[in-house]
């Protein structure tokens, strides 16, 4: 069974996006394949950290009363537990040292200095490079995302982008 690495934006679209129904539908389609056992859904500790950060921001949004750190942590922990159970995801933990990851990341960033996408020059974001490294180490056959900057790294691992064409901003 193929192992696919899920980028944070795919999870966020699948779980809580209301403003982009087309992306939400596509993300949920991928999640359904995972739930049905077509793929193994892999997320790394890096995706988990990004998810925790996003959930903390969401919990605070619109609140006027003070929440303690324990209340926030309880809410975030409960949500993450449910996400992993419901979506049937596997958490991957790297066995590499920081020095090994940093060496590989530096090499990839040197190899892929950036390119023009939709008329704008896009650099590779260091976090995207780390996701590539972790996905490869986890034995994933592809990364599923909506981040078009990953296209630059497609020779390292296949990239599946939910929405290839973005509407031009006016």
Secondary structure as UniProt FT lines:
FT   STRAND          3..6
FT   HELIX           8..16
FT   HELIX           21..35
FT   TURN            36..37
FT   STRAND          40..44
FT   HELIX           45..60
FT   TURN            61..62
FT   HELIX           69..87
FT   STRAND          89..92
FT   HELIX           98..111
FT   STRAND          115..117
FT   TURN            118..119
FT   STRAND          120..122
FT   HELIX           126..137
FT   TURN            138..139
FT   STRAND          142..145
FT   HELIX           148..153
FT   TURN            154..156
FT   STRAND          158..161
//
